[in-house]
Amino acid sequence: MSPALLLALMIQTVPSTEMNGQWDVDLSVEPGEPYVRPMQLTLAPDGTVSGTFYYSDIEAGRWKDQNGRLCVAFRTTDGVGPYHTAACRVGDHIEGQTWAEHRNFVFVWTAVRSAGAQ
């Protein structure tokens, strides 16, 4: 393996702390009707993501920092079916979408750091 390839592989396994921590996810669909739920993310060196999203434990979470974008993907459940979420850091916030096939909807959402969070 070339030294450059080895270095690239090593760099991508070091998680950025930019997405770690507590976030407020805005799932609002109607202006003036806030619908905010919590998200807590921990990105590990092995490429996994753990935490919670909308009061559910994150399952099978993964992260990737590539092409100047730090993104996560994971699954949660409501006990009836899975919710598939993908999101990327954009400046000081996160932009994402969550698909619930069993409920026939996609939420497009944004998240900001929770008040008092670092």
Legacy VTK file of the C-alpha trace (Angstrom):
# vtk DataFile Version 3.0
C-alpha trace
ASCII
DATASET POLYDATA
POINTS 118 float
0.000 0.000 0.000
1.360 3.419 -0.905
2.220 5.833 1.930
-0.286 8.377 0.535
-3.125 5.847 0.533
-2.236 4.682 4.031
-2.228 8.295 5.271
-5.614 8.947 3.631
-7.098 5.870 5.309
-5.705 6.919 8.683
-7.047 10.465 8.366
-10.598 9.384 7.599
-10.749 7.175 10.701
-10.129 10.108 13.046
-13.572 11.495 13.846
-14.178 15.187 13.813
-15.808 16.582 16.918
-17.830 19.032 14.788
-20.968 16.877 15.017
-20.452 15.402 18.491
-22.851 16.599 21.142
-26.422 17.695 21.664
-28.530 19.155 18.824
-32.060 20.547 18.483
-33.665 19.109 15.352
-36.351 21.267 13.723
-38.844 18.915 12.059
-41.430 21.670 11.525
-43.627 21.388 8.452
-45.823 24.443 9.095
-44.421 27.966 9.628
-45.115 29.180 13.131
-45.687 25.637 14.439
-42.366 24.549 15.968
-41.675 20.835 16.148
-38.240 20.402 17.725
-36.799 17.120 19.004
-33.366 16.251 20.473
-30.435 14.500 18.812
-27.210 13.452 20.532
-24.301 12.285 18.361
-20.983 10.624 19.159
-18.661 9.862 16.237
-16.122 7.122 17.083
-12.705 6.495 15.470
-13.943 3.218 13.943
-16.442 5.118 11.760
-19.492 4.360 13.889
-22.071 6.811 15.207
-23.949 6.333 18.476
-26.412 8.424 20.405
-30.099 9.211 20.128
-32.455 10.817 17.632
-36.019 11.821 18.543
-35.811 9.821 21.808
-34.712 6.610 20.008
-31.299 4.940 20.179
-29.210 5.196 17.028
-28.656 1.801 15.393
-26.071 0.907 12.733
-24.750 4.487 12.602
-21.824 5.411 10.362
-19.973 8.666 9.599
-17.728 9.823 6.758
-15.644 12.948 6.180
-15.111 13.143 2.436
-15.008 15.812 -0.283
-15.151 18.543 2.340
-18.359 17.183 3.892
-18.819 15.534 7.285
-21.917 13.329 7.155
-23.674 10.665 9.225
-26.202 7.971 8.390
-28.101 5.819 10.857
-31.284 3.961 11.640
-33.733 4.389 14.523
-37.084 2.763 15.211
-40.424 3.614 16.737
-41.066 -0.036 17.583
-43.155 -0.466 14.432
-40.604 0.128 11.692
-37.250 1.724 10.870
-36.432 5.376 10.280
-33.432 5.940 7.991
-31.594 9.215 8.536
-28.764 10.887 6.645
-27.342 14.301 7.528
-24.329 16.528 6.875
-22.692 19.388 8.718
-23.170 22.686 6.854
-21.380 25.575 8.543
-22.689 25.842 12.095
-25.704 23.571 11.623
-26.736 20.137 10.318
-29.026 19.502 7.351
-30.693 16.118 7.063
-33.567 13.968 5.996
-35.335 11.065 7.623
-37.323 8.473 5.686
-39.979 6.283 7.313
-41.130 3.847 4.647
-43.725 2.248 6.924
-45.277 5.665 7.575
-44.921 6.837 3.958
-43.075 10.104 4.644
-39.761 11.900 4.414
-38.873 14.688 6.843
-36.369 17.291 5.634
-34.892 18.994 8.667
-32.196 21.218 10.129
-30.506 21.088 13.513
-28.665 23.648 15.629
-26.580 23.168 18.754
-28.698 22.863 21.871
-28.606 25.937 24.105
-25.595 25.705 26.374
-23.988 22.906 24.298
-20.416 23.271 23.117
LINES 1 119
118 0 1 2 3 4 5 6 7 8 9 10 11 12 13 14 15 16 17 18 19 20 21 22 23 24 25 26 27 28 29 30 31 32 33 34 35 36 37 38 39 40 41 42 43 44 45 46 47 48 49 50 51 52 53 54 55 56 57 58 59 60 61 62 63 64 65 66 67 68 69 70 71 72 73 74 75 76 77 78 79 80 81 82 83 84 85 86 87 88 89 90 91 92 93 94 95 96 97 98 99 100 101 102 103 104 105 106 107 108 109 110 111 112 113 114 115 116 117
